[in-house]
Amino acid sequence: MEKDPNWDGGREIHSDTSDTESYGSDPESDLEKAQHASRKPSARFRQRDAPSAYSSSSRETSGSHQHLLSTSPGKRKSTFYFYKIPPRVVRYMNWALLSTMIIIAICLIRASYKSSRQVEMGIVEKSKPKPPPWEAFPFLKRYHGGIRTLIPKNKNTPEYPHDQPVMQNISVSKQEIKPLPKSMPYDPYPRMEAEYAKKHECFLDAAEIVKIPRVHYYSGVVKGFPEPIMGSHEVLGLRDDICFDRFGRLGPYGYGYSVKRGGTGAGLHGDREGADELWKGSESMTEVDYSNIEWVKVQAACATKNAGRFNPIEKPGENLFLDLKPDGQQTPQGNGAEGEPSLVEDDSVVGRRNEPEATAVGTNETIAKSATAQKNVTLLPRTAILIRTWWDFHYTVEDILYLRSLIAELSLLSGGEFAVHFLVHVRDDNVPIWADKKIYNRILENALPAEFRGMGTLWSERQMGLIYGGIQESFFRDLPVHGVYRSTFMPVQYFSHQHPEYDFVWNWEMDVRYTGHWYHFFEQIRRWTKAQPRKGLWERNGRFYIPSVHGSWEDFKQMVRVQTEMGTDSPNNI
């Protein structure tokens, strides 16, 4: 079949007439047939497929069957196009967007500047934030009432706790201000009975001339002085009917007089009322020159003098590298005779380097006399006060005064019942303090002030790892198992192994302070803890005792027992 060159995709018209019929008819007849066919097309005439090549009609191949006047064009495929915005419109839109952003930025800058100016000029009243809850508590003013307002304890109305808010405004009139009271020396040391060995007085010098000054106190308390919020003097047996001022408490240890006279130079300015009263009325009480004091020797001499009051000193734990001389020979263990024990160490050997009694435990004659005397007396236990510090700790004047008071009141004035030591933490694990004696001595000498040298024991976390090597490392909370936080008592046990002469050891922090007398405090704590039952100890230690809330100590113990057995409605309700 040949396609008509004028065919535009319309329907193809097929005829059923034969060729003879087509060619034999006249033109008018053909035109009429064509019109009739265009008016009534059959279904097959609407097919878009091309006619079959095997058709029997000769008109299919010639294409003459299609009418020239056909007006029914075929449907064209629809095509979609995106509308292209003209460049001029795009430029206008960009300029409008940029202008809008600039206007918004200018408005924000102007609003910020205006707000800042209003705040500076105080025009805007900002709401004040709520204060912390503890700032809403009433402020106690009677802790520092002055020594001229002292009254007996039984006549005092404490500022806290009290039910009436009026008591918060306790004031002292001029008529109630009394003359300066007189201070008295404080002596909390018990009088030993006949069954105990006699206590010998200790001095601050080898010639036994310089006596240890005594702490002074005032009778009574400041008017309106508050009661303790937590804990109780009465429960522990501590005295609460006396008070101390800074000169009477720290003056015996160098507070209140200049460095040229052997003091610390602190307390020379400001109110000095009562500072000179400490040294009046007693010829034996004089200002002490602490610039040349060596506490290790003073403490050792005191222990030697009172050696008969305590149990015999056992042989200290072995420390191989410290028991050897630099040439490799062992330190002689006798005073000349073979097999005779020696209690006086050679100066070239560190040995019991941190033991104040190491050079003055006694001679053989002293030991013999003590052994004879001990048959009829009751021996006392010895206690070590182990002060935790580190090798680069900065010691202030207040720290020096505090340490002097510990040594004087616990060790010297008690006749050697206590001994003060320093447990020094070497924070650099790369320093082999356990392997080199020279390094050990050098670090120990620089770790403590000059007056406390010879009283320290070094330790490091790596050293504890060597001693306690069987513990698996876990780094709980990123802390090593041999560290100072997770294994605080590893170095304490190491110290106890090196010093078996002590029956008890106190693990004491450098930041602990007490305004009263140290010996009285330790003795009363010892008696009170000895009387406490072991059952429920941890449960009681996990709570704060507030007398105004819990009542008596017996009521508090009963409450803890009930809570432990029955439980509480909340973990926080203890």
C-alpha positions as CSV (number, residue, x, y, z in Angstrom):
1,M,0.0,0.0,0.0
2,E,1.3,3.4,-0.9
3,K,0.7,6.3,1.4
4,D,-0.8,9.5,0.2
5,P,1.7,12.3,0.4
6,N,-1.1,14.5,1.9
7,W,-1.9,12.0,4.6
8,D,-1.6,13.6,8.0
9,G,-2.2,10.7,10.3
10,G,-6.0,10.7,9.9
11,R,-8.1,7.6,9.5
12,E,-7.5,5.4,6.5
13,I,-10.7,4.6,4.4
14,H,-11.0,1.1,3.0
15,S,-13.5,0.3,0.3
16,D,-15.1,-3.1,-0.3
17,T,-15.8,-2.4,-4.0
18,S,-13.8,-4.1,-6.6
19,D,-11.4,-2.4,-9.0
20,T,-13.8,-2.8,-11.9
21,E,-16.4,-1.1,-9.9
22,S,-14.1,1.7,-9.0
23,Y,-12.9,2.4,-12.4
24,G,-16.2,1.8,-14.1
25,S,-18.2,4.3,-12.3
26,D,-18.6,7.9,-13.1
27,P,-17.2,10.7,-11.0
28,E,-20.4,11.8,-9.5
29,S,-21.2,8.4,-8.3
30,D,-17.7,8.1,-6.7
31,L,-18.1,11.4,-5.0
32,E,-21.4,10.5,-3.5
33,K,-20.0,7.2,-2.2
34,A,-17.2,9.0,-0.6
35,Q,-19.4,11.4,1.2
36,H,-21.6,8.6,2.4
37,A,-18.5,6.8,3.7
38,S,-17.3,9.9,5.6
39,R,-20.6,10.3,7.2
40,K,-21.0,6.7,8.4
41,P,-17.5,5.2,9.0
42,S,-17.3,1.7,10.2
43,A,-15.4,0.5,13.2
44,R,-12.4,-0.8,11.3
45,F,-12.0,2.5,9.6
46,R,-11.0,4.0,12.9
47,Q,-8.0,1.8,13.4
48,R,-4.6,3.5,13.5
49,D,-2.6,0.5,12.4
50,A,-1.5,0.3,8.8
51,P,-3.6,-2.0,6.6
52,S,-2.3,-5.5,5.9
53,A,0.0,-6.0,3.0
54,Y,-1.9,-9.1,2.0
55,S,-5.2,-7.3,1.3
56,S,-7.1,-8.4,-1.7
57,S,-8.1,-4.9,-2.8
58,S,-5.9,-3.1,-5.3
59,R,-7.0,0.3,-3.8
60,E,-5.2,-0.4,-0.7
61,T,-1.9,-0.3,-2.4
62,S,-2.5,2.7,-4.6
63,G,-3.9,4.9,-1.8
64,S,-6.5,6.3,-4.2
65,H,-9.3,5.3,-1.8
66,Q,-8.6,8.1,0.6
67,H,-10.8,11.2,0.1
68,L,-9.1,14.4,-0.6
69,L,-11.5,16.5,1.4
70,S,-11.2,14.6,4.7
71,T,-11.3,17.0,7.6
72,S,-10.8,14.7,10.6
73,P,-7.1,15.0,11.6
74,G,-5.6,12.5,14.2
75,K,-4.8,13.3,17.9
76,R,-1.3,14.6,18.5
77,K,0.7,13.7,21.7
78,S,0.7,16.4,24.3
79,T,4.1,17.8,25.4
80,F,4.7,19.6,28.8
81,Y,7.2,22.5,29.1
82,F,8.5,24.3,32.3
83,Y,7.9,28.0,32.2
84,K,11.1,29.9,32.0
85,I,11.1,33.0,34.2
86,P,12.6,36.0,32.3
87,P,16.0,37.1,33.6
88,R,14.7,40.5,34.4
89,V,12.1,39.1,36.8
90,V,14.8,36.9,38.5
91,R,17.0,40.0,39.0
92,Y,14.1,41.8,40.6
93,M,13.3,38.9,42.9
94,N,17.0,38.6,44.1
95,W,17.2,42.3,44.9
96,A,13.9,42.1,46.8
97,L,15.2,39.1,48.9
98,L,18.5,40.8,49.7
99,S,16.8,44.0,50.7
100,T,14.5,42.1,53.0
101,M,17.4,40.4,54.8
102,I,19.3,43.7,55.2
103,I,16.2,45.3,56.7
104,I,15.7,42.5,59.2
105,A,19.4,42.6,60.3
106,I,19.2,46.4,60.8
107,C,16.0,46.0,62.9
108,L,17.6,43.3,65.1
109,I,20.7,45.4,65.7
110,R,18.6,48.4,66.6
111,A,16.5,46.4,69.0
112,S,19.6,45.0,70.7
113,Y,21.2,48.4,71.1
114,K,18.0,49.9,72.5
115,S,17.5,47.1,75.0
116,S,21.2,47.4,76.2
117,R,20.8,51.1,76.7
118,Q,17.6,50.6,78.7
119,V,19.3,48.1,80.9
120,E,22.3,50.4,81.5
121,M,20.0,53.3,82.4
122,G,17.9,51.1,84.6
123,I,14.7,51.7,82.7
124,V,13.9,47.9,82.5
125,E,13.0,46.2,85.8
126,K,14.3,42.7,85.6
127,S,12.9,40.1,87.9
128,K,15.3,38.9,90.6
129,P,16.2,35.2,90.6
130,K,15.2,33.2,93.6
131,P,18.0,32.9,96.2
132,P,19.4,29.5,97.2
133,P,17.3,27.8,99.9
134,W,20.0,28.1,102.6
135,E,20.1,31.9,102.2
136,A,16.6,32.0,103.5
137,F,17.7,30.7,106.9
138,P,18.2,33.2,109.7
139,F,21.8,34.4,110.1
140,L,23.3,33.4,113.4
141,K,25.2,36.3,115.0
142,R,26.3,35.1,118.4
143,Y,29.3,32.9,117.3
144,H,31.6,35.9,117.7
145,G,30.3,37.8,120.6
146,G,33.6,38.6,122.3
147,I,35.2,37.3,125.5
148,R,33.7,40.3,127.5
149,T,30.2,38.8,127.1
150,L,31.0,35.5,128.6
151,I,28.3,33.9,130.9
152,P,28.0,30.5,132.5
153,K,26.7,27.8,130.3
154,N,23.7,27.0,132.5
155,K,22.5,30.7,132.2
156,N,22.9,30.9,128.4
157,T,19.9,31.1,126.1
158,P,21.2,29.7,122.8
159,E,20.4,31.6,119.6
160,Y,19.8,28.3,117.9
161,P,17.7,26.2,118.2
162,H,14.9,28.3,119.6
163,D,11.1,28.4,119.0
164,Q,10.8,32.2,119.2
165,P,12.1,34.2,116.3
166,V,12.7,37.1,118.6
167,M,15.8,35.3,120.0
168,Q,17.5,35.7,116.6
169,N,18.1,39.3,117.5
170,I,20.0,38.8,120.7
171,S,22.2,41.8,121.4
172,V,24.4,42.9,124.2
173,S,24.1,46.3,125.8
174,K,27.0,48.4,127.1
175,Q,26.0,47.6,130.7
176,E,26.4,43.9,130.1
177,I,30.0,44.2,128.7
178,K,32.3,43.0,131.5
179,P,36.0,43.6,132.2
180,L,38.5,41.4,130.4
181,P,38.3,37.9,132.1
182,K,41.3,36.0,133.0
183,S,42.3,32.9,131.1
184,M,43.5,29.7,132.7
185,P,45.8,26.8,131.5
186,Y,43.9,23.8,130.3
187,D,44.9,20.4,131.5
188,P,42.8,17.5,130.2
189,Y,45.3,14.8,131.0
190,P,44.1,12.2,133.5
191,R,45.8,11.5,136.7
192,M,47.2,8.0,136.4
193,E,46.5,5.6,139.2
194,A,49.1,3.6,141.1
195,E,48.7,0.6,138.7
196,Y,50.2,2.6,135.8
197,A,53.8,3.7,135.4
198,K,54.7,7.2,136.2
199,K,54.5,9.8,133.4
200,H,57.7,11.8,132.9
201,E,57.5,15.4,131.8
202,C,58.9,16.1,128.3
203,F,60.7,19.2,127.1
204,L,61.3,21.0,123.8
205,D,65.1,20.9,124.0
206,A,67.7,18.2,124.8
207,A,68.8,20.1,128.0
208,E,65.2,19.8,129.4
209,I,64.9,23.5,130.0
210,V,62.3,24.8,127.6
211,K,58.9,23.6,128.8
212,I,55.9,23.1,126.5
213,P,53.4,26.1,126.9
214,R,49.9,25.2,127.9
215,V,46.7,26.1,126.0
216,H,44.6,28.7,127.9
217,Y,40.8,28.8,128.1
218,Y,38.0,30.9,129.5
219,S,35.2,29.7,131.7
220,G,31.8,30.2,130.3
221,V,30.4,30.8,126.8
222,V,29.5,33.9,124.8
223,K,26.0,35.1,125.5
224,G,23.5,33.6,123.1
225,F,26.1,31.1,121.7
226,P,24.2,28.6,119.5
227,E,24.0,24.9,120.3
228,P,25.6,22.4,117.8
229,I,23.3,21.8,114.8
230,M,24.7,18.3,114.3
231,G,26.2,16.1,116.9
232,S,26.3,16.7,120.7
233,H,29.0,17.6,123.2
234,E,27.1,15.8,125.9
235,V,26.9,12.5,123.9
236,L,30.7,12.5,123.2
237,G,31.6,13.7,126.7
238,L,33.2,16.9,125.4
239,R,33.2,20.0,127.5
240,D,30.9,22.7,126.3
241,D,31.1,25.0,129.3
242,I,34.5,26.6,128.3
243,C,35.7,28.5,125.2
244,F,39.0,29.4,123.6
245,D,40.2,32.5,121.8
246,R,42.9,32.5,119.1
247,F,45.7,33.7,121.4
248,G,45.0,31.2,124.1
249,R,44.6,28.4,121.6
250,L,47.4,29.0,119.2
251,G,49.6,31.4,121.1
252,P,51.7,28.6,122.7
253,Y,52.7,27.5,119.2
254,G,54.0,30.8,117.8
255,Y,50.8,32.8,117.1
256,G,50.9,36.4,118.2
257,Y,54.6,37.2,118.2
258,S,57.2,38.0,115.5
259,V,59.4,35.7,113.5
260,K,62.5,37.3,115.1
261,R,61.3,36.0,118.5
262,G,60.7,32.5,117.1
263,G,57.0,32.9,116.2
264,T,55.1,32.8,113.0
265,G,54.5,36.5,112.6
266,A,50.7,36.0,112.4
267,G,48.3,37.9,114.7
268,L,50.4,41.0,115.1
269,H,47.8,43.4,113.7
270,G,44.2,44.2,114.5
271,D,42.5,43.5,117.8
272,R,45.1,42.0,120.2
273,E,43.1,42.1,123.4
274,G,44.2,39.3,125.7
275,A,47.3,38.4,123.6
276,D,49.8,39.3,126.4
277,E,47.8,37.8,129.2
278,L,49.0,34.4,128.1
279,W,52.5,35.0,129.2
280,K,51.7,36.8,132.5
281,G,51.6,35.4,135.9
282,S,53.8,32.4,135.3
283,E,57.6,32.4,135.1
284,S,57.7,29.1,133.3
285,M,55.5,30.3,130.5
286,T,57.7,32.1,128.0
287,E,57.6,32.6,124.3
288,V,59.2,29.6,122.6
289,D,61.6,30.0,119.7
290,Y,60.4,27.4,117.2
291,S,63.0,28.3,114.6
292,N,65.4,25.6,115.8
293,I,63.0,22.9,117.0
294,E,63.4,19.4,115.5
295,W,60.2,17.6,116.3
296,V,61.4,14.2,115.4
297,K,64.1,14.4,118.1
298,V,61.8,15.9,120.7
299,Q,59.1,13.3,120.1
300,A,61.7,10.5,120.2
301,A,63.2,11.7,123.5
302,C,59.8,11.9,125.1
303,A,59.0,8.3,124.0
304,T,62.3,7.1,125.4
305,K,61.7,8.8,128.7
306,N,58.3,7.1,129.1
307,A,59.2,3.7,127.5
308,G,58.2,1.9,130.7
309,R,54.6,2.9,130.3
310,F,54.0,0.9,127.1
311,N,54.3,-2.5,125.7
312,P,57.8,-3.6,124.5
313,I,58.5,-2.5,121.0
314,E,58.6,-5.3,118.5
315,K,61.0,-5.7,115.7
316,P,59.8,-3.5,112.8
317,G,58.9,-5.0,109.4
318,E,61.8,-5.8,107.1
319,N,62.7,-3.3,104.4
320,L,65.6,-4.8,102.6
321,F,67.0,-1.9,100.6
322,L,66.7,0.5,103.6
323,D,68.4,-1.9,105.9
324,L,71.5,-2.0,103.8
325,K,74.4,0.4,103.8
326,P,75.5,1.9,100.5
327,D,78.5,-0.5,100.4
328,G,76.1,-3.5,100.6
329,Q,76.9,-4.4,104.2
330,Q,74.0,-4.9,106.6
331,T,73.5,-2.5,109.4
332,P,74.9,-3.9,112.7
333,Q,72.1,-5.0,115.0
334,G,74.0,-4.7,118.3
335,N,75.8,-2.2,120.4
336,G,79.2,-3.9,120.1
337,A,78.4,-7.3,121.5
338,E,77.4,-10.0,119.1
339,G,73.7,-10.9,119.3
340,E,72.9,-8.0,121.6
341,P,70.0,-6.0,120.3
342,S,70.4,-2.4,119.5
343,L,67.7,0.2,119.7
344,V,69.8,3.1,118.5
345,E,70.1,3.4,114.7
346,D,73.1,4.5,112.8
347,D,72.7,8.0,111.3
348,S,73.7,6.7,107.9
349,V,70.9,4.2,107.7
350,V,67.4,5.3,107.1
351,G,66.0,2.1,108.6
352,R,63.0,3.2,110.6
353,R,63.4,6.5,108.8
354,N,60.0,7.9,109.8
355,E,59.8,6.6,113.3
356,P,60.4,9.4,115.8
357,E,61.5,6.9,118.4
358,A,64.0,5.3,116.1
359,T,67.0,7.0,117.6
360,A,65.8,7.1,121.2
361,V,63.9,4.0,122.2
362,G,66.4,3.4,124.9
363,T,69.6,1.8,125.9
364,N,70.0,-1.6,127.3
365,E,70.1,-0.3,130.8
366,T,66.8,1.6,130.2
367,I,65.2,-1.6,128.8
368,A,66.3,-3.6,131.8
369,K,64.8,-1.1,134.3
370,S,61.6,-0.9,132.3
371,A,61.3,-4.7,132.1
372,T,61.6,-4.9,135.9
373,A,59.1,-2.1,136.5
374,Q,56.5,-3.5,134.1
375,K,55.9,-6.6,136.2
376,N,53.7,-4.6,138.6
377,V,52.1,-2.0,136.3
378,T,49.4,-1.9,133.6
379,L,50.9,-1.1,130.2
380,L,49.2,1.4,127.9
381,P,48.6,1.0,124.2
382,R,50.3,3.3,121.7
383,T,48.6,5.1,118.9
384,A,50.0,6.6,115.7
385,I,48.4,9.7,114.2
386,L,49.0,9.3,110.4
387,I,48.6,12.6,108.7
388,R,47.9,12.2,105.0
389,T,49.8,14.7,102.7
390,W,51.7,14.7,99.4
391,W,55.2,15.6,98.3
392,D,54.5,19.1,96.9
393,F,52.0,20.2,99.5
394,H,52.3,23.9,100.4
395,Y,52.3,24.4,104.1
396,T,50.9,27.7,105.3
397,V,51.4,29.4,108.7
398,E,48.0,28.0,109.8
399,D,49.1,24.5,108.9
400,I,52.3,24.9,110.8
401,L,50.4,26.0,114.0
402,Y,48.0,23.2,113.6
403,L,50.7,20.5,113.3
404,R,52.7,21.9,116.2
405,S,49.5,21.7,118.4
406,L,49.0,18.1,117.4
407,I,52.5,17.0,118.3
408,A,52.6,19.0,121.5
409,E,49.2,18.0,122.9
410,L,49.0,14.4,121.7
411,S,52.6,13.2,121.9
412,L,54.6,15.3,124.3
413,L,52.2,16.3,127.0
414,S,50.6,12.8,127.1
415,G,54.0,11.2,127.8
416,G,54.3,9.4,124.5
417,E,50.8,7.9,124.3
418,F,50.6,9.1,120.7
419,A,53.1,9.6,117.9
420,V,52.6,11.9,114.9
421,H,53.7,10.7,111.5
422,F,53.3,12.0,107.9
423,L,52.2,9.6,105.2
424,V,53.5,11.4,102.1
425,H,52.1,10.5,98.7
426,V,54.6,10.7,95.8
427,R,52.4,11.5,92.8
428,D,54.9,10.7,90.1
429,D,54.9,6.9,89.6
430,N,58.1,7.1,87.6
431,V,60.1,8.0,90.7
432,P,61.6,4.7,92.1
433,I,61.3,5.4,95.8
434,W,61.2,1.7,96.6
435,A,64.5,1.0,94.8
436,D,66.9,3.8,95.5
437,K,67.7,5.1,98.9
438,K,69.3,8.4,97.7
439,I,66.1,9.2,95.8
440,Y,64.0,8.3,98.8
441,N,66.0,10.5,101.2
442,R,66.1,13.5,98.7
443,I,62.3,13.5,98.2
444,L,61.5,13.0,101.8
445,E,63.8,15.9,102.8
446,N,62.0,18.2,100.4
447,A,58.5,17.0,101.1
448,L,58.2,18.4,104.6
449,P,59.1,21.6,106.4
450,A,62.4,21.6,108.1
451,E,61.0,21.3,111.6
452,F,59.1,18.1,110.6
453,R,61.8,16.3,108.7
454,G,62.4,12.7,109.6
455,M,58.7,12.1,110.5
456,G,57.5,11.1,107.1
457,T,56.9,7.9,105.1
458,L,56.8,8.0,101.3
459,W,54.5,5.9,99.2
460,S,53.3,5.9,95.6
461,E,50.6,4.1,93.7
462,R,53.0,2.1,91.7
463,Q,54.7,0.9,94.9
464,M,51.3,-0.2,96.2
465,G,50.9,-2.1,92.9
466,L,54.1,-4.0,93.5
467,I,53.1,-4.8,97.1
468,Y,49.5,-5.8,96.3
469,G,50.1,-7.3,92.9
470,G,47.3,-9.9,93.0
471,I,44.5,-7.4,92.6
472,Q,43.0,-7.2,89.1
473,E,42.9,-3.7,87.6
474,S,39.4,-2.5,86.7
475,F,39.7,1.3,86.4
476,F,36.3,1.8,88.0
477,R,35.3,5.4,87.3
478,D,38.6,5.8,85.5
479,L,40.5,5.4,88.8
480,P,43.2,2.8,89.4
481,V,42.6,0.1,91.9
482,H,45.9,0.9,93.7
483,G,45.1,4.7,93.7
484,V,44.6,6.9,96.7
485,Y,40.9,7.2,96.2
486,R,40.0,3.5,95.8
487,S,42.6,2.0,98.1
488,T,43.1,4.6,100.8
489,F,44.2,2.1,103.4
490,M,46.8,0.3,101.4
491,P,49.6,2.7,102.4
492,V,48.2,2.6,106.0
493,Q,48.6,-1.1,106.1
494,Y,52.1,-0.8,104.7
495,F,52.9,1.7,107.5
496,S,51.4,-0.6,110.1
497,H,53.6,-3.5,108.8
498,Q,56.7,-1.3,109.1
499,H,55.6,-0.1,112.6
500,P,54.1,-3.0,114.7
501,E,54.8,-1.1,117.9
502,Y,51.5,0.8,117.4
503,D,48.3,-0.8,118.6
504,F,46.1,1.8,116.8
505,V,46.4,4.0,113.8
506,W,44.4,7.1,113.0
507,N,44.1,8.0,109.3
508,W,44.0,11.8,109.6
509,E,43.5,14.4,106.9
510,M,45.4,17.7,106.7
511,D,42.2,19.8,106.5
512,V,40.7,18.6,109.8
513,R,40.5,21.4,112.4
514,Y,39.3,21.4,116.0
515,T,39.0,24.5,118.2
516,G,39.3,22.6,121.5
517,H,42.2,20.5,123.0
518,W,43.4,17.6,120.9
519,Y,44.0,15.1,123.7
520,H,40.6,15.7,125.2
521,F,39.0,15.2,121.9
522,F,40.8,11.9,121.1
523,E,40.4,10.5,124.5
524,Q,36.6,11.2,124.6
525,I,36.2,9.8,121.1
526,R,38.1,6.6,122.2
527,R,35.9,6.1,125.2
528,W,32.6,6.8,123.3
529,T,33.4,4.5,120.4
530,K,34.5,1.7,122.8
531,A,31.1,1.8,124.4
532,Q,29.1,1.6,121.1
533,P,27.7,-1.8,120.0
534,R,29.0,-3.3,116.8
535,K,25.5,-4.2,115.6
536,G,24.0,-1.4,113.6
537,L,27.3,0.5,113.4
538,W,27.3,1.1,109.7
539,E,23.6,2.1,109.7
540,R,24.2,4.7,112.4
541,N,27.3,6.0,110.6
542,G,25.2,6.5,107.5
543,R,23.0,9.1,109.1
544,F,23.5,12.5,110.7
545,Y,22.5,12.9,114.3
546,I,20.6,16.2,114.8
547,P,19.6,16.5,118.5
548,S,16.8,19.0,117.8
549,V,15.2,16.6,115.4
550,H,16.0,13.1,116.7
551,G,16.0,13.7,120.4
552,S,18.4,11.8,122.6
553,W,21.1,9.4,121.4
554,E,19.1,6.4,122.6
555,D,16.1,7.6,120.6
556,F,18.3,8.0,117.5
557,K,19.7,4.5,117.9
558,Q,16.2,3.1,118.2
559,M,15.0,5.0,115.1
560,V,17.9,3.6,113.1
561,R,17.2,0.0,114.3
562,V,13.5,0.3,113.3
563,Q,14.4,1.8,109.9
564,T,16.9,-0.9,109.3
565,E,14.5,-3.7,110.2
566,M,11.2,-2.3,108.8
567,G,12.5,0.0,106.0
568,T,11.3,3.4,105.0
569,D,8.9,4.8,102.4
570,S,11.8,6.3,100.4
571,P,15.6,5.7,100.2
572,N,16.1,9.4,101.0
573,N,14.0,9.2,104.2
574,I,16.7,8.1,106.6
